[in-house]
Amino acid sequence: MEPQTLGHAERSLALRVVTMPRETNQYGTIFGGVILSYIDQAGFVEARRHGAHRWVTASIDRVDFKAPVLLGDTVNLYATTIRTGTKSVTIQVEVVSERYAGGDAVNVTNATITMVAVDATGTPIPFRSPATV
């Protein structure tokens, strides 16, 4: 089966978290690695919509940090499947931060992540196969 790029994919809320003091750097903003962890989780949530399998991160192809995430912000991660193959899905993750002070919504980060369905031994499997978990 050839990879398929989806032209009209649906964006869904995959994860929502409130930032905490332990996640801040010395500047009072949230570490980029914390946001990357959230992106990885959001990618997993979106991948699970394609099948109840073990999903692993194959790559994070691009991450653009556009604005800082601040302490106390509510971070919303929206995921859209933009491409499907036989064993993998490519997902666009948009990170929008709702500011604690004022409630403004700010697009802070965008990323593209590829998730692969694997069996118990870590071998890639077709994600349209029967559930493996």
ABEGO torsion letter per residue (X at the ends): XBBBBBAABBBBBABBBBBBAAABBAAGBBBAAAAAAAAAAAAAAAAAAAEBBBBBBABBABBBBABBBBBGBBBBBBBBBABBBAABBBBBBBBBBBBABGGBBBBABBBBBBBBBBBAAGBBBBAABBBAX
